[in-house]
Amino acid sequence: MSITLNPSGQAMPLVGFGLWKVPRESCADTVYNAIKTGYRLFDGAQDYGNEKEAGEGVRRAIADGLVKREELFITSKLWNTFHSKEHVLEMTKFSLDAWGLDYFDLWLIHFPIAQKYVPPSERYPPALLYDVEAGTMAFEDVPIAETWAEMEKAVELGLVKNIGISNFAGALIIDLLRYAKIPPAVLQIEHHPYLTQPQIVALTRQRGIAITAYSSFGPQSFLEMSHPVATKITTLLKTPLIEEIAAAHGKSSGQVLLRWATQRGIAVIPKSNSPHRLAENLNHVDFDLTEEELGKISGLDAQIRFNDPADWPGKIYIFA
Ligand SMILES: NC(=O)c1ccc[n+]([C@@H]2O[C@H](COP(=O)([O-])OP(=O)(O)OC[C@H]3O[C@@H](n4cnc5c(N)ncnc54)[C@H](OP(=O)(O)O)[C@@H]3O)[C@@H](O)[C@H]2O)c1
């Protein structure tokens, strides 16, 4: 199952594998095993610190004849510190080298914020804080239009097949569409029943932009980071409504949460370090939820966003 991307016409698998928090030591084996299990899309980023190892897993799978490069769909993301016109193309090539690939299928702007450049020779990945000890976040004066023009050049140069955005709000998307020569193919956003974002889903649908949902299990991913809100609320996987629907279909809660998105044409990229859950997440599309069930799950919306780095509850940054 796939989504046809604009304007390239390329098919993007509806279910992929997310690479955030996949440890460097096990990443190559995890990616290899995921390909063996049937995954064809991998969602990486400069910020995840495992590009080289993910690329190793991909290249080993190709060398062993499990898959051909053109059957895979590799996504990666430009980090906030590389937004300026001097750095976008240079850092696109840097990441392709790290993966050992000739092109990315999808290249996203990770967040719509330009942060002060940190040379990769000094710190890579540079992460969110400029000065970790002081808790300082330092910005750079680079508008999105400048970054987007360089992303378009990456397509023209054949470094990437599709370009897109992540964590952009509606107003920014409307603005981007005014000047983009190549419109964004994909918007990747936090999307789960506690944060359904119907307006931005409708906006992107009307503009032919595909949506990829991240953190489909809601708070689950943030528990391991001791997120102060995630640790206080009922995990989505154990919510009575989700458990009841899962039991009615003979599926797991995780599969119900993923199906709630994919049945509505929204791609998902669950991450799991467990081979069992990794397989369970891929194989979740062989059943359909009823319209009533879809509606009830959407009714859990509480507008709880777990991933806003500039607004992490309980933390005050110094914005330089
Ligand atoms: N664009 C962005 O800014 C952004 C932000 C966040 C994430 N992402 C992307 O989206 C991907 C997915 O999001 P995410 O990493 O936040 O988390 P997620 O996939 O929603 O959740 C991962 C958590 O759920 C557990 N889990 C996985 N499958 C499960 C299942 N079937 N049943 C129960 N628990 C399960 C995992 O534990 P185990 O590993 O132990 O199974 C882990 O604790 C990321 O890896 C990344 O590629 C993008």
The ligand as an SDF file (V2000), in Angstrom:
LIG
                    3D

 48 52  0  0  0  0  0  0  0  0999 V2000
    9.8450   14.7710   12.2390 N   0  0  0  0  0  0  0  0  0  0  0  0
   10.0110   14.7620   13.5350 C   0  0  0  0  0  0  0  0  0  0  0  0
   10.2460   15.7980   14.1810 O   0  0  0  0  0  0  0  0  0  0  0  0
    9.8820   13.4540   14.2710 C   0  0  0  0  0  0  0  0  0  0  0  0
    9.6920   13.4560   15.6720 C   0  0  0  0  0  0  0  0  0  0  0  0
    9.5460   12.2300   16.3180 C   0  0  0  0  0  0  0  0  0  0  0  0
    9.5910   11.0570   15.5940 C   0  0  0  0  0  0  0  0  0  0  0  0
    9.7940   11.0830   14.2260 N   0  0  0  0  0  0  0  0  0  0  0  0
    9.8820    9.8250   13.4380 C   0  0  0  0  0  0  0  0  0  0  0  0
    8.7790    9.0050   13.7530 O   0  0  0  0  0  0  0  0  0  0  0  0
    9.2200    7.7260   14.2030 C   0  0  0  0  0  0  0  0  0  0  0  0
    8.2170    7.1510   15.2000 C   0  0  0  0  0  0  0  0  0  0  0  0
    7.9650    8.0180   16.2750 O   0  0  0  0  0  0  0  0  0  0  0  0
    8.5360    7.7720   17.7270 P   0  0  0  0  0  0  0  0  0  0  0  0
    9.8900    7.2050   17.6220 O   0  0  0  0  0  0  0  0  0  0  0  0
    8.2980    9.0120   18.4920 O   0  0  0  0  0  0  0  0  0  0  0  0
    7.6640    6.6970   18.3830 O   0  0  0  0  0  0  0  0  0  0  0  0
    6.5490    5.6300   18.1460 P   0  0  0  0  0  0  0  0  0  0  0  0
    6.8480    4.7750   16.9980 O   0  0  0  0  0  0  0  0  0  0  0  0
    5.2330    6.2950   18.2480 O   0  0  0  0  0  0  0  0  0  0  0  0
    6.7110    4.8110   19.5150 O   0  0  0  0  0  0  0  0  0  0  0  0
    7.8680    4.1480   19.8520 C   0  0  0  0  0  0  0  0  0  0  0  0
    7.6550    3.5830   21.2550 C   0  0  0  0  0  0  0  0  0  0  0  0
    6.5760    2.6470   21.2450 O   0  0  0  0  0  0  0  0  0  0  0  0
    7.0590    1.3230   21.5400 C   0  0  0  0  0  0  0  0  0  0  0  0
    6.3670    0.4270   20.5920 N   0  0  0  0  0  0  0  0  0  0  0  0
    6.6310    0.2490   19.2810 C   0  0  0  0  0  0  0  0  0  0  0  0
    5.7490   -0.5950   18.7140 N   0  0  0  0  0  0  0  0  0  0  0  0
    4.8790   -0.9600   19.6980 C   0  0  0  0  0  0  0  0  0  0  0  0
    3.7550   -1.8030   19.7540 C   0  0  0  0  0  0  0  0  0  0  0  0
    3.3030   -2.4450   18.6620 N   0  0  0  0  0  0  0  0  0  0  0  0
    3.1170   -1.9730   20.9300 N   0  0  0  0  0  0  0  0  0  0  0  0
    3.5690   -1.3370   22.0500 C   0  0  0  0  0  0  0  0  0  0  0  0
    4.6280   -0.5130   22.0720 N   0  0  0  0  0  0  0  0  0  0  0  0
    5.2800   -0.3130   20.8940 C   0  0  0  0  0  0  0  0  0  0  0  0
    8.5530    1.3940   21.3580 C   0  0  0  0  0  0  0  0  0  0  0  0
    9.2190    0.5160   22.2270 O   0  0  0  0  0  0  0  0  0  0  0  0
   10.1580   -0.6550   21.6670 P   0  0  0  0  0  0  0  0  0  0  0  0
   11.2060   -0.0150   20.8180 O   0  0  0  0  0  0  0  0  0  0  0  0
   10.6880   -1.2940   22.8960 O   0  0  0  0  0  0  0  0  0  0  0  0
    9.2300   -1.5600   20.8900 O   0  0  0  0  0  0  0  0  0  0  0  0
    8.8560    2.8390   21.7630 C   0  0  0  0  0  0  0  0  0  0  0  0
    8.8800    2.9850   23.1740 O   0  0  0  0  0  0  0  0  0  0  0  0
   10.6170    8.0410   14.7720 C   0  0  0  0  0  0  0  0  0  0  0  0
   11.4150    6.9010   14.9520 O   0  0  0  0  0  0  0  0  0  0  0  0
   11.1410    9.0150   13.7470 C   0  0  0  0  0  0  0  0  0  0  0  0
   11.5970    8.3290   12.5930 O   0  0  0  0  0  0  0  0  0  0  0  0
    9.9240   12.2630   13.5760 C   0  0  0  0  0  0  0  0  0  0  0  0
  1  2  1  0
  2  3  2  0
  2  4  1  0
  4  5  1  0
  4 48  2  0
  5  6  2  0
  6  7  1  0
  7  8  2  0
  8  9  1  0
  8 48  1  0
  9 10  1  0
  9 46  1  0
 10 11  1  0
 11 12  1  0
 11 44  1  0
 12 13  1  0
 13 14  1  0
 14 15  2  0
 14 16  1  0
 14 17  1  0
 17 18  1  0
 18 19  2  0
 18 20  1  0
 18 21  1  0
 21 22  1  0
 22 23  1  0
 23 24  1  0
 23 42  1  0
 24 25  1  0
 25 26  1  0
 25 36  1  0
 26 27  1  0
 26 35  1  0
 27 28  2  0
 28 29  1  0
 29 30  1  0
 29 35  2  0
 30 31  1  0
 30 32  2  0
 32 33  1  0
 33 34  2  0
 34 35  1  0
 36 37  1  0
 36 42  1  0
 37 38  1  0
 38 39  2  0
 38 40  1  0
 38 41  1  0
 42 43  1  0
 44 45  1  0
 44 46  1  0
 46 47  1  0
M  CHG  2   8   1  16  -1
M  END
$$$$
